[in-house]
Amino acid sequence: MGLFGKKHLDTETMENGAKLITLANPQSVISEQFRNIRTNINFMNVDKEVKTLAFTSAMASAGKSTVSANVAITMAQAGKKTVLIDADLRRPTLHSTFNTTNSNGLTTLLTSRGKDVDAASVIRESGVENLSILTAGPIPPNPSELLSSKHMLDLIADLKQKYDMVILDLAPILDAAETQQLTSALDGTILVVRQGYSQKAAVKRAVELLKLTKSPILGYVMNDVDADGDGGYGYGYGYGYGYGYGYGEEDTKKKGLFGRKK
């Protein structure tokens, strides 16, 4: 959005997929932090069960696809039957992450309206036990209309009955009107914030939009934390939990896990 200026969009994840550190090095400090995120999400099940969960960001290239994929893997590793949905129809990444085709996917289901295509025929095994994936499918000209449709809500409700955890990788909320609408229908939303990249004004506006639709904000993940900077900073909105992670284990040992915001 012009209000917050433009940032250079990183296409690395779109082209090569997200880095699955929880598979490549499950004993690393970073993987442990992803498991801590999973643990805190589970703790939130006490008052209200969280079965449908969205990851979004204020702006593109914040790392939400990497975070959502790794958290989904930790859920599956804990024995939860999980489905990860690529609902970012503008910049899909899931097919690249799991090295599969994208000829059929979420858009196939939404455009068929259940008449010709069954969800079970489009959802694929990921190669990780307990984890299924639903890629975005062909990029449509009308992503907002498709994701805001009743058919999308019906699909989520159906998957909620079949899986222990339904995780959606949504488009950045400032770039996609449907994200704001979809999050209001889910059990929880986690905002991914990239240090040194995400603009404070943009993050603040993202939180305002989520609150406007009464979307349940579970917390935020602070991504790409600078080990030499103030490793414990956040944006100070006083909600949920914050976590820090990065790539490069030696650096990550200095970064650590952020606690509850005050």
C-alpha positions as CSV (number, residue, x, y, z in Angstrom):
1,M,0.0,0.0,0.0
2,G,1.2,3.4,-0.9
3,L,0.6,4.7,2.6
4,F,3.5,2.8,4.0
5,G,5.8,3.0,1.1
6,K,7.2,0.1,-1.0
7,K,9.7,-2.6,-0.1
8,H,11.6,-4.8,-2.4
9,L,9.7,-8.1,-2.7
10,D,11.8,-11.2,-2.1
11,T,10.9,-14.0,-4.6
12,E,13.2,-16.6,-3.1
13,T,10.5,-18.5,-1.3
14,M,8.2,-18.4,-4.3
15,E,10.8,-19.8,-6.6
16,N,12.6,-22.3,-4.3
17,G,10.2,-22.8,-1.4
18,A,10.4,-22.2,2.3
19,K,13.3,-23.5,4.3
20,L,12.0,-26.4,6.4
21,I,14.5,-26.3,9.2
22,T,12.2,-28.5,11.4
23,L,12.9,-31.3,8.9
24,A,16.4,-30.5,7.9
25,N,17.7,-30.1,11.4
26,P,15.0,-31.0,14.0
27,Q,17.5,-30.7,16.9
28,S,18.5,-27.1,16.1
29,V,17.8,-24.1,18.3
30,I,15.5,-22.8,15.6
31,S,13.5,-26.0,15.4
32,E,13.1,-25.9,19.1
33,Q,11.7,-22.3,18.9
34,F,9.1,-23.5,16.4
35,R,8.1,-26.3,18.8
36,N,7.8,-23.6,21.5
37,I,5.3,-21.7,19.2
38,R,3.4,-25.0,18.9
39,T,3.4,-25.4,22.7
40,N,2.0,-21.9,23.3
41,I,-0.7,-22.4,20.7
42,N,-1.7,-25.6,22.5
43,F,-1.8,-23.7,25.8
44,M,-4.4,-21.4,24.3
45,N,-6.7,-24.4,23.7
46,V,-7.7,-24.3,27.4
47,D,-10.3,-21.6,27.0
48,K,-11.2,-22.2,23.3
49,E,-10.0,-25.0,21.1
50,V,-7.8,-23.7,18.3
51,K,-8.3,-26.0,15.2
52,T,-8.3,-23.4,12.4
53,L,-5.2,-21.1,12.5
54,A,-4.0,-18.4,10.1
55,F,-0.6,-16.9,9.6
56,T,-0.4,-13.5,7.9
57,S,1.7,-10.4,7.9
58,A,1.3,-6.7,7.3
59,M,3.3,-6.8,4.1
60,A,4.8,-9.3,1.7
61,S,8.3,-10.9,2.3
62,A,8.0,-11.0,6.0
63,G,8.5,-14.8,6.2
64,K,4.9,-16.0,7.0
65,S,5.1,-18.9,4.5
66,T,8.3,-20.2,6.2
67,V,6.8,-19.8,9.6
68,S,3.5,-21.4,8.7
69,A,5.1,-24.4,7.1
70,N,7.5,-25.1,10.0
71,V,4.8,-24.7,12.6
72,A,2.6,-27.1,10.6
73,I,5.4,-29.6,10.5
74,T,5.8,-29.4,14.3
75,M,2.1,-30.0,14.7
76,A,2.3,-33.1,12.6
77,Q,5.4,-34.3,14.4
78,A,3.4,-34.1,17.7
79,G,0.8,-36.5,16.3
80,K,-1.8,-34.0,15.1
81,K,-3.4,-34.7,11.8
82,T,-2.7,-31.4,10.1
83,V,-3.5,-29.8,6.7
84,L,-1.6,-26.8,5.5
85,I,-3.4,-24.6,2.9
86,D,-1.7,-22.1,0.6
87,A,-4.4,-19.4,0.6
88,D,-2.1,-16.7,-0.7
89,L,-3.4,-16.8,-4.2
90,R,-1.2,-13.8,-5.3
91,R,2.2,-15.2,-4.3
92,P,1.8,-19.0,-3.7
93,T,4.8,-20.9,-2.3
94,L,3.6,-24.2,-0.9
95,H,4.1,-26.2,-4.1
96,S,7.7,-25.0,-4.3
97,T,8.3,-25.8,-0.6
98,F,7.1,-29.4,-1.0
99,N,8.4,-29.8,-4.6
100,T,5.0,-30.7,-6.1
101,T,2.8,-29.5,-9.0
102,N,0.4,-26.6,-8.7
103,S,-1.9,-27.5,-11.6
104,N,-4.7,-28.3,-9.1
105,G,-5.3,-26.8,-5.7
106,L,-7.4,-24.5,-3.6
107,T,-8.6,-22.5,-6.7
108,T,-9.7,-25.8,-8.3
109,L,-12.0,-26.5,-5.4
110,L,-13.3,-23.0,-5.2
111,T,-14.1,-22.7,-8.9
112,S,-15.7,-26.1,-9.1
113,R,-18.0,-25.3,-6.2
114,G,-18.0,-29.0,-5.2
115,K,-19.7,-30.2,-8.4
116,D,-16.8,-31.8,-10.2
117,V,-13.9,-32.0,-7.8
118,D,-13.7,-33.5,-4.3
119,A,-11.3,-32.0,-1.7
120,A,-9.7,-35.4,-1.1
121,S,-8.6,-35.7,-4.7
122,V,-6.8,-32.3,-4.5
123,I,-5.2,-32.5,-1.0
124,R,-1.9,-34.3,-1.2
125,E,0.4,-36.1,1.2
126,S,3.4,-33.9,2.0
127,G,5.9,-36.7,2.7
128,V,5.8,-35.8,6.4
129,E,3.7,-38.1,8.6
130,N,0.4,-36.6,9.6
131,L,0.8,-33.6,7.3
132,S,-1.3,-33.0,4.2
133,I,-1.0,-30.0,1.9
134,L,-3.4,-28.1,-0.3
135,T,-1.5,-25.9,-2.8
136,A,-3.0,-22.7,-4.1
137,G,-3.7,-24.0,-7.6
138,P,-3.7,-21.8,-10.7
139,I,-3.5,-18.1,-9.9
140,P,-7.0,-16.7,-10.5
141,P,-8.0,-13.2,-11.7
142,N,-10.3,-12.8,-8.7
143,P,-8.6,-14.1,-5.6
144,S,-10.5,-11.9,-3.3
145,E,-13.9,-13.1,-4.5
146,L,-12.9,-16.7,-4.3
147,L,-11.5,-16.6,-0.8
148,S,-14.4,-14.4,0.5
149,S,-17.0,-16.9,-0.8
150,K,-19.3,-19.1,1.2
151,H,-17.7,-22.0,-0.5
152,M,-14.3,-21.2,1.1
153,L,-16.0,-21.0,4.5
154,D,-17.7,-24.4,3.8
155,L,-14.4,-25.9,2.8
156,I,-12.7,-24.8,6.1
157,A,-15.7,-26.1,8.1
158,D,-15.4,-29.5,6.3
159,L,-11.7,-29.8,6.8
160,K,-12.1,-28.8,10.5
161,Q,-14.1,-32.0,11.0
162,K,-11.5,-34.1,9.2
163,Y,-8.3,-32.8,10.7
164,D,-7.0,-31.9,14.1
165,M,-5.4,-28.7,12.8
166,V,-6.2,-26.6,9.7
167,I,-3.4,-24.0,9.0
168,L,-3.8,-21.3,6.4
169,D,-1.0,-19.3,4.9
170,L,-2.9,-16.1,4.0
171,A,-1.9,-13.1,1.9
172,P,-0.6,-10.0,3.8
173,I,-3.6,-8.3,5.3
174,L,-2.7,-4.8,3.9
175,D,-2.6,-6.2,0.4
176,A,-5.6,-8.5,0.4
177,A,-9.1,-7.6,1.7
178,E,-10.1,-11.3,1.9
179,T,-7.5,-11.9,4.6
180,Q,-9.3,-9.6,7.1
181,Q,-12.6,-11.4,6.4
182,L,-11.2,-14.9,6.5
183,T,-9.4,-14.4,9.8
184,S,-12.6,-13.4,11.5
185,A,-14.0,-16.9,10.8
186,L,-11.0,-18.8,12.2
187,D,-10.0,-19.8,15.8
188,G,-6.8,-17.8,15.8
189,T,-4.4,-15.6,13.8
190,I,-0.7,-15.1,14.2
191,L,1.0,-12.1,12.7
192,V,4.5,-12.5,11.3
193,V,6.8,-9.5,11.7
194,R,10.2,-9.2,10.1
195,Q,12.7,-7.2,12.1
196,G,14.3,-4.4,10.1
197,Y,11.8,-4.8,7.3
198,S,8.2,-4.6,8.5
199,Q,7.2,-1.0,9.1
200,K,5.8,-0.2,12.5
201,A,3.0,1.8,11.0
202,A,2.1,-1.1,8.7
203,V,2.1,-3.6,11.6
204,K,0.0,-1.3,13.7
205,R,-2.5,-0.9,10.9
206,A,-2.6,-4.7,10.4
207,V,-3.5,-5.2,14.1
208,E,-6.2,-2.5,13.8
209,L,-7.8,-4.4,10.9
210,L,-7.7,-7.7,12.7
211,K,-9.3,-6.1,15.8
212,L,-11.9,-4.4,13.6
213,T,-13.3,-7.7,12.5
214,K,-12.8,-9.2,15.9
215,S,-10.3,-11.7,14.6
216,P,-8.8,-13.6,17.5
217,I,-5.1,-12.6,17.6
218,L,-3.0,-15.2,19.3
219,G,0.3,-13.3,19.0
220,Y,3.1,-12.5,16.7
221,V,6.3,-14.2,15.5
222,M,9.3,-11.9,15.2
223,N,11.3,-13.1,12.2
224,D,14.9,-12.5,11.0
225,V,16.0,-11.1,14.4
226,D,19.3,-9.3,14.4
227,A,21.5,-11.0,17.0
228,D,23.5,-7.8,17.4
229,G,20.5,-5.6,18.0
230,D,17.9,-5.3,20.7
231,G,16.8,-9.0,20.5
232,G,13.9,-8.5,22.8
233,Y,12.0,-5.7,21.2
234,G,8.5,-5.8,19.8
235,Y,5.9,-3.3,18.7
236,G,4.3,-3.0,22.1
237,Y,0.7,-3.7,21.4
238,G,0.4,-5.8,24.5
239,Y,-1.2,-9.0,23.0
240,G,-0.2,-12.6,22.9
241,Y,3.4,-14.0,22.7
242,G,6.4,-13.1,20.7
243,Y,9.0,-15.4,19.3
244,G,12.3,-14.9,17.5
245,Y,14.0,-17.1,15.0
246,G,16.5,-16.9,12.1
247,Y,18.6,-19.0,9.9
248,G,22.2,-19.6,11.0
249,E,22.3,-21.6,14.2
250,E,25.3,-19.9,15.8
251,D,23.5,-16.6,15.5
252,T,20.3,-18.0,16.7
253,K,21.8,-19.1,20.0
254,K,22.1,-15.4,20.8
255,K,18.5,-14.6,19.8
256,G,16.3,-16.7,22.0
257,L,12.6,-16.9,22.7
258,F,10.6,-13.8,23.6
259,G,8.1,-14.0,26.4
260,R,4.7,-12.6,27.0
261,K,4.3,-8.9,26.1
262,K,3.3,-6.6,28.9
